[in-house]
Amino acid sequence: MQESTATALLIHGYLGAGKTTLARRLEVEQAASRFTHDEWMRSLYDDDPPETRFLGCSSRGTPCASVS
């Protein structure tokens, strides 16, 4: 039985710095899975998440209180 190792890469940077471009390239080159918050939320809620579900999330410095 062969051992394998999992690696997680977290990419952080300024808007327009190329984070998504790099992540997409790594996804192909490394046969990796790419998880992105924006794409995940869009798949769940389209481009318009329900406001009542994410009260307070649009204000900087305000903790996001998700309502069930």
C-alpha positions, 0 to 999 in steps of 0.5 A: 500500500502506497502512502499519499500526502495531501497538500493545501495551498491558500492563496491570498492577495490584492484584487486583480493580482492573479489569484484565480488565474494561479489557482486555475493553473495549479488545478490543471497542473497538479490535478488538484481540487480548487475551492473558491468561496465566490463560486461556491456561493454563486452555485448555491444562491446564483448572483443574489443570495437571500439578504435575510440569510446573511444579515450583517455580512456586508459591513466591514468589521461586523461578524457575519451572523447567518440566520437559519 
